[in-house]
Amino acid sequence: MEKLAAIFALDIAAYAVMSNQYHVVPYIDAKTANIWSITEAILRWQELFKASNLAQCFNQGTSLDRSEDSKLKELIELWRE
């Protein structure tokens, strides 16, 4: 939980650990996530998951055409959610 909170824009508001289950109440800080640059959003996502080919190309400085750029922005919005 601490690792997720450090990577993504969320705080653990409360949690309870029981013998057979646990409950977590996260607070998602949408304002913070929405101000991340595309690069920062990609780098944070890559802390836990493999980024898409488009994201990897973007981080390597490869020029994206208009449709690729649009698709990457859609993907970043999904990751921010």
Secondary structure, DSSP 8 states (H G I E B T S, - for coil): -HHHHHHTTEEEEEEEE-SS-EEEEEEE-HHHHHHS-HHHHHHHHHTTS---HHHHHHHTT----HHHHHHHHHHHHHHH-
